[in-house]
Amino acid sequence: MRFVQFLFFKHALAVMTKFRNVCAHSDRLFDFRTKDALCDMKIHERLFLPREQGRYVYGKMTCSHS
C-alpha cells in the first residue's frame, strides 16, 4: 500500500512541477496544458467538477475551465 501511495505522490508531484515551472519562468499559465493527467482524487468529487464519458472535464490536465 505504501508503494502505491508513493507512486501516486511521485506522479502528482511531477505534474505539479510542470505547472510550477510555467509560473516560475513567466509563461502564461491560463492556457497551459500537459499531456500528463493527475489521478482522480477526492477534491475532484468535492468540487462537483463536470464529467464527460466518466472523466473529469477540468482539474486534471489544465489549470483553467476552457
MOMONOR-V859962 format. One record per backbone hydrogen bond with DSSP energy under -0.5 kcal/mol. NH is the residue of the N-H (numbers start at 1). CO is the residue of the C=O. Records with the same first field share a line. If there is no record, write none. Layout:
NH->CO + CO
This chain:
5->1
6->2
7->3
8->4
9->5
10->6
11->7
12->8
13->9
14->10
15->11
16->12
17->13
18->14
19->15
20->16
21->17
22->18
23->19
24->20
25->21
26->23
27->22
29->27
32->29
34->61
38->60
44->41
45->41
46->42
47->43
48->45
49->44
52->55
55->52
57->50
63->32
